Amino acid sequence: MSAPYITDLFEVLNSKGRLKQLVYSNTLESFKLLKKAVADLNSEYRKKYSQDPKAIPFVYEDRGEFELYLQFAGDVLIVSMHTNIFEFSRYHEVMTTSYIREDKERSYCGIINIYNFLSDSFKYNRMNDIGYLIGRIFINKDRHYFIEGKREVGLLYNSFGSEILDEQVARKIIESAMLYAISFDLLTPPYDSLKEISLGEVKSMEESYTLKTGKRLGFKFQADQADG
């Protein structure tokens, strides 16, 4: 006969395990919808510009179960799903909502991250270049979603507990991320950050650029501060 604490342990194990399995499954299904949205955009773009020799590059790559690559002009979006389940910090704003207070299990979420890189970083294998997290999507057991992100990516999708991430929402998220990346321009880095360079760095450029490149490297903008 099992001791009471052993029975409690098994109940906690099964309860928490099933919850995380459900959240993982919902997150994976949501990620598949994002993949479909990108694949559809890719097909639509190719259909519209297939006869245009000057069409801007638009490239979609399915990089396995948990990652996709989308290049458009000089930008790249990397969308990746984390395989673990997380809980919001007790200090996070969503923890104060009635939606979470009614059922704390709703605070357990899977995460899908959206990063913006320069396409030349991949083309020229510039390993020192940096990308920016422009949005992350949280999916819970109810398939409700919450997005933290910059401008177009985050501000339109913060009604956690009232909407489900469906095919239409997935399309809007990808389009918003693309619009933000397009408007997030590459600016000249500060002169002082580049005024010295070693002979070794110059020689290594023959194989790969070692100067770090990023859209906002060395700068702080009021618009970025306002976006969070």
C-alpha positions, 0 to 999 in steps of 0.5 A, a space after each residue: 500500500 502506497 504511502 499518502 505522500 507517494 500517491 500525492 507525488 504521482 498525482 502532481 507528476 501526472 497533472 503537471 505532465 499532462 498540462 505541459 504536454 497539452 501546452 506543447 501540442 498547442 504550441 506546435 500546432 500554432 507553429 505549423 500555422 505560422 509555417 503555412 502562412 509563410 508558405 502561402 505568402 511564398 506561393 503568392 509572391 512567386 505567382 505574382 512575380 514569376 515573370 519579373 526578372 527584377 523581382 526582389 528575392 523572397 525565399 522560404 525554407 522549412 528548417 525542420 520541425 521547430 524553425 523556419 527561414 524567410 528572406 525578403 529583400 535584405 531581411 531575414 526572419 527566423 521563427 523558432 519554437 522552443 521545445 520547453 514550457 515556461 510559466 510567466 513570472 509572478 511580476 509579469 503583467 498577465 499574472 494580474 489579469 482575471 483570466 490567470 487568477 481564475 485558473 493559474 494553469 493558464 500561465 503555463 505557455 510555449 514560446 515561439 520567437 521571431 528574430 530579424 537578421 540581415 540577409 547578407 549575414 547569411 549570404 556572406 557567413 558573417 558569424 559576428 553579425 547580430 539579429 534582433 528579437 522582434 517578437 515572441 508568442 506565448 501559447 497556453 493550454 486553451 490555445 490562447 496567445 499573447 505577444 510581446 514585441 516591437 510596434 506592429 508585432 506586439 501592439 495588435 495582439 495583446 488580448 490574452 485570454 480572448 483570442 485563439 491563434 488560428 490560420 488568420 491570426 498566424 498570417 497577420 503575425 507574419 505580415 506584421 513581423 515583415 512590415 516591422 523588419 522592412 521599416 527597421 532600417 540599417 543605420 551607420 554605426 558610430 565612428 568611434 566603434 570602427 576607427 580601429 581595426 587590426 591587420 588580422 581582422 583585415 586579412 580574415 575578411 578574405 574568408 568572412 567579415 569580422 566587423 559586427 553588423 546590426 540594424 541598431 548597433 551602437 544606437 539607442 532610439 526614442 522609438 525603440 525605447 517607446 516600443 519596449 
